Amino acid sequence: MENGAVYGPTTEEDPGPARGARSGLAAYFSVGRLRLPRLAFKVLQLLFSLLAFICEEVVSQCTLCGGLYFFEFVSCSAFLLSLLILIVYCTPVYNQVDPDKVKQSDFYITLGTGCVFLLASIIFVSTHDRTEAEMAASVFGFLASIMFLCDVVIVFIWKRRESQARKPEATRPGGLTEPLNG
């Protein structure tokens, strides 16, 4: 027998560039791990903290700058932390770490960021010079802090409902309280 009759070609033709619905970076991005309300809150946190930071950066002069500098730090940090959390949830990085630790970290980071952002917004409002950029930054700061804190409240409510659904019948009111063989 000749080699041509026994062995066939073992390589396929080059299929060319991927033309599927999800190619390139889009293939690594998925929003399916977050429920719709949480995804909306995460996107709004990102948007409002970015807008607060941008409006604050437009301020050209200040009389009492301490509040402005604190607000600048907090709004930038809030934007970067919310971006990081969104990236973790929406990329394959989520599969590389323990999902419970991601959710717990998200809860505490969001709680801390919301409280500090609210504090920074209050301090900024009490020390700014009432320019349009400062007013817009403070409004976006308050909106961002509300989004962070509402996200925490929703997660807390979902955790509470989940833990109540997992309780055994014996511990629920009206459940079995006496032993079966008694």
Helices and strands as residue ranges (DSSP letters): H 3-6, G 24-28, H 36-58, H 65-90, H 93-96, H 99-127, H 132-166, G 169-171
